[in-house]
Every structure is written in structure tokens, then in C-alpha cells.
């Protein structure tokens, strides 16, 4: 059974609409179920809340990640550009990373999601060969300071207030 969300993750996700938090957690459960014993690095980053998954304690060997945005989450594959994808399911044009956008829970049930998670887990296990690591740990990295992304719900409420004042 996947780990319960750490309280810090729940706190970080409060900056997003409830459905985005639910999508993030459901996607996280899928990854943790497929990658038993992996470590998770949770970032409260400048532009998104993200979780990276690795079988080591370093992000260099991460095999996939999840990033929360205002209306969806991306399930990213750190070596996605190397994955065989004849149907062009994976999005992105970077040198390494590809992703699948998850806009609703049903998107997680699509066959390609499980397929690409399984491929990523295999890559992660290969990347971790010969490297020592604690299993199943969660690392929290919190961004603070002036460049930190704003709370999306605060912005939404502020826009609503401005509109009603007119």
C-alpha cells in the first residue's frame, strides 16, 4: 500500500485548487505502487510543487516526477526522450524529459500511463545499480524567499474580489 502523504506535501498542495491536489496524490499513488521501495524528493519549488522518484538519494538518478500546475499535473519521465513511443503519447521536446498531462482522474487509467511508469521504473532501477540508498524515504525541499510562486488560490480570490468591486 502506498505511503500516506507527508503533512508538508498536503501543506504545499493547499496553494492549488482541490482537484489539482487530488490529481497529484492519485498520480503519486500510481508511481509509488509501481516503484516499491523508491525514495521520494518533494519540492515546494518556485513555479510548482513537484515530487521526484528515485531508487537512490539523489535526483540525478530520478526516473520520473510529478508537477502540480493551476489546472492539471504533469507526470514526467526523466529519460522519456529515450522511450519508445510510436503513438506519440509523450509530450515535450527537451533533450531528456517527456511528460503526460493529467487533467482528470480518468487520465490515470489510460493504458499508456501504466506502461510508461513501468518503463521509467525499470530505467530507475538500472540507474541505481551499485549505489547504496535507504529505501522508502521522503526528502522535503522547501523554497522560500521573494521568487517563490504565489498561492494560486489567493490570486484567484484576489481576482474575484477585484471583479466584484467594479
Buried (B, 14 or more C-beta within 10 A) or exposed (E): EBEEBBEBBEBBBEBBBEEBBBBBBBBBBBBBEBBEEBBBBBBBBEEBBBBBBBBBBBBEBBBBBBBBBEEBBBBBBBBBBEBEBEEEBBBBEEEEBBBBEBEEEEBBEEEEBBBBBEBBBEBBBEBBEEEEBEEEEBBBEEBEEEEBBEEBBEEEEEEEEEEEEE
